Amino acid sequence: MSTTGTTSTTSGGPAVVHDSVRPSRRSQRIAVAALLGPFSLLLVAVFLVPVSYAAYLSFFSRTHTGLGFGNGETTFAGLRNYAAVLADPSFLQGVGITLLYVAFFIPVVVVLALALALLMDSGLVHLRQVSQTILFVPHAVPGVIAAVIWLYLYTPGLSPVTAALERLDLQINFLGLELLVPSLVNIALWSGLGYTTVIFFAALRAVPGELLEAAAIDGAGPVRTALRVKLPLIRSTVVTVVMFTVIGALQLFTEPLLLGEVTPLIGSRFTPNMYIFDAAFTRNNYGLASAASILLLIVCCALSYLVSRGASRGSRRAGEDQA
């Protein structure tokens, strides 16, 4: 890229060249627009427009007169749909079950993934690429197929696992009241552990080797190096993974939908996403479904904010302790 410039002289001084930066600024703006354009279009098309339309629908309801035949009449409902959702015990119960699922799943998947990633990064695991592939393969299995596989393994009378436990005089009902949420966590863990491990391992490989060598010279062992050097350096990666994992966990849908075919404990409104699906496609109440969707979005945003806020406070405290 060439730039144009003019030369001026001052009395008794050297010549000063004034370069024009207009072409470079223009090219930078074009590059920024080219890079952000596709993302901005996708953001508007798949997020902002659907959210705006759902928010619009949440303020309306469709009423039918007479025997209920015909298209009905759309009327402005204000906040009545939101009040109906918040007053519905099935929705509140679904939120509680989902939060319990999140409380189980997030710590387990993060701790196990970090442990596996640190183990592979330490060099104690041979054939790293093979290990990563084996861990990542379950994530490549579609969620519906994974749920069907575990549905077979959980169903009494079909599962070889329950049959083997019965031979040992162990009666375990994986779809019972006590083990239902852990069974759902196990399905998600089987699918997501390898993916999370690969992300953490990639972050660990980016840790500068000079810091690890300095820690070794100072006498730090493998465990201390992992806890005091490696983990603080990948804190941002851990926070990002936790945030996106929380958002994904709050949208629990496929696994309980399929497991509900074999256990009466899972109804059609077991989770918020199932409640939304039931309201929209079973009861044909799109206003109620839209209101529930917006409330679920608010919960996702609130938990994401809490995660990022807690991480920033932890970073400041760590910095103050080091200072």
N, C-alpha and C positions, 0 to 999 in steps of 0.2 A: 504494500500500500504506500503510495507516495503522498507526501504532504507538501503544500506550497508555503512559502514564507517570504518575507520582505526583510531587507537589511537596512539598518539605519546606523548612522555614526553620530557620536557625540564629540564635542570639542575636547581634544586632548585625551580621548579615551578610545578603547577598542570598539570595533563594530559589533552591534547587537543584532542577533537574528530573531525575529518574531515569527515563530511557526504557527500556522493556522491549525487548530485542533478540530475544526468543524467536521471535516470528513471522517476523522476517527470517532468522534462522538456519534455521528450519524450511523456509522457502521456498528458501533456498540449497541445502539438502540435497536437496530435491525436484528442483531444477534439475540438480544434479550427477548424481543418480540417473537422471534422464531423458536426460541427455546421454551418460553412460557406460554406461547399461543396454544399448542395442543393440550397442555395441562389445564389451562384456563377453560378451554372449550369442554373438556371432559368434566371438569369440576362443575361447570354450569349445567351441563346436560344430564349428568348422572347423580348430582347431589342437590344443587341449589334449586333447580326447577322442580324435581320431585318433592323436596321438602316444602317449597312454597305452595305447591298444589295440595299437598297433604294438609298444610296449615289452613289453606282456604277451605278445603272440604270439611275440616273439623268444626267449622262454625255453622254448618248447615246439616239438616236432617231431612229425610224423605218420609212423608206420611202418606198412608193409603186410606181411602174412605170406602165405605160399603163393605163388600166381601174381600177387598184387598186386591182385586184384579186391576190391571192397567199399570201405567208407569208411575203413578203416584205424583205427589206434589212436593217440590223442594222448598223448604222454608228455612229462614234464618233462625238458628238455635242459640246463638251466642256461646256461652260457656257451659251450656247444659250437657253437651257430650263429654266434656272434661269432668264435670261433676258426676255424671253417670259412671264413667270409668273409675274414678277415685272412690266411688261408693260401692263398687262391685267387689264383693269379697273374693271372687275367683281371680280377679286381676291382682289384688293385693297379695293373695296367697302365691300367685305365680311369681310376683316380684320377690317375695321372700324366699321362695325355692331357688330362684335364679341367683340371688345374692349369696345364699348358702353354697350353691354350686361354685360360684366365683371364689368364695372364701376357701373352699377345698382345693380347687383346681389351680389357681394362680400360684400359691406358695409351692405346691408340689412340682409343677412343671418348671418353674424358674429354678428352684434349688437343684432338682435332678439334672436339668439341662446345663446349669453352671458346673455342677460336679463332673458331668461327662466331658464338657468342653475343656475344663482344667486338666482332666485326666489325659485327654488326647494331646493337649498342648504341652504337657510335661514330658512327653516322649516315652511314657511307660506303656502306651498302647502301640502295638506294632500294626502295620498295614492301615495307616490312618485313612486313606482314601476308601478302602474297602469298608472300614468301620463307619465312615460317614455315609456311604451308600446304603449300608444295611439300616442305619438309623433313619435315613431319609425316605426309604421305600414306603413305609406306612403312610407318610404324608402324601405320596403320589396316588394313593388309593382314594377314589371319590368318597365323600362323606356318607352317601347313601349305601354304597357297597360295604364300607366299614361298619356301619350300623347293622346291616343285615348279617354280617359275619358274627358280630358280637351278640346279636339277637339269637342266632343259632347256638352260640356257646352259653348263653344265659338261660335258655328255655329248658325247664325240667322235662325229662323224658326224651329229649333230642340231644342235649349237650353231652359230649363225652367227658367234659370236666365235672359236671354234676354227677354223672354216673360213676366216675372214679372216686369222687368224694363219698358217695353212698356206700361204696365197697369198704371204705374206711370208717363207716358208721358216722359220717359227718353230714348232717342235713343243713345245707346252706342254700337259701333262696336269694339269688342275686337280684331278683326283682321284688323282694319284700320291702317292707317299710323301712327297716334299718339300713339296708344296703342299696336302696334305689339310687340315691344321689351319688354314693361312691362308685356305683356301676356306671353311671353317666360320666363321671370324672375319668374312669378308667378308659372309656372309649375315646374321649378327647385327648387323654394323655398318650394313648397308643398312636394317635394320628399326629399330634403336634409336638411330641418330645424331640424327635429327630430334627425337625425343621428349626426349632428353637436352639437346639444344640449346635447346629451348623452356623447359625447367626452368631452365637457367642464365640464359637471357635474362630470364625473369621475376624471378629473383633480382637481376640487374644493374639492372633498372628500379626496384628498391626502394632502391638506393643513394642516400643523401641528396644532392641537388644542391649543397648548401652545401660539402660536402667536395670535390666535383669542381671547384667554382669556386675554392676555396682552393688546390687543387693547381695549377690553371692560373695563379693569381696568383703562386705560388711558382716558376713557370717550368717545371713538369713538362709534358713532351710527352705525346702520346696513348699511346705505348708504356709510358712510366714510370707514367703514371696508371693504366693497366690493370694493371700488375704490382704496383705499390706501394699502390694505393688500392682498386681494384675487387676484385681477387682476394682480398686478406685479408678484405674485408667479406663475401664470399660463401663463406668457408671452410666454414662449417657445412653449407651446401647441397651443396658439392662432396663433403664427407665422407659425407653421407646418400646422395647419388647413387652414390658408389663402393660403399658398403656394400650397397645394394639390387642394384646391378649385379653385384657379386660373388656374391650369393646366387642371382640368376637365372642367372648363367653356370655355376655349379656344377650346376645342374639341366638341363644340356644333354641334349636327348632327340630332339626332332622332326627337326632338321636331319640328324643322322647316321643316324637311323632310315630316312629317305627316301633319302639318298645311298647307304646300304648296299645298295640295290637294283641299283646300277650299278657298284659297286666292291667287290672282295673284301677290301680293306683294312679295311672296317668290318664287324665281326662283330656278333653278337647281344648281346655284352657289352662294346661299345666304350666306353661311359661308365658311371658308377655308376647312373644312372637306367635305362639300358638293361639293366644287370645285374639291377636290382631287378625290372624288367618281365619279364625272361626267367625269373627264379627264381619269380615268383608265377604267371605265366600260361602259361609253357611247361613248366616242371618241376613246377608245383603245389606248390612248397615255400614256404609262406607264412612259416614260421619263419625261414628263411634270408633271404627278401626283407625281412622286418621288421627283422632284425638289420642288414642292409645299409642300410636306411632310417635307422635310429637312428645308425649310424656316419656316414652322409652328413650328418645333422642336426648331429652333433658337429663335423664339419669346417666346416660353414657357420657355426656359432656361434663356433668358434675363429678363423676368418678375419675375421668381423665384429668380434670383440673386438680383433684385431690392428689392423684399420683404425681403429677408434675410439681405441685406445690410442696408435697412432702419430700420429693427428690431435691428440690432447690434448697430447702431448709437443711437437709442432710449434708449437702455439698458445702453450705456456709459453715455449719458446725464442724465439719471435717477440716475446712480451711483454717478456722479459728484454733482448733486443737493443734494443727501443725505449726501455726504461727506461735 
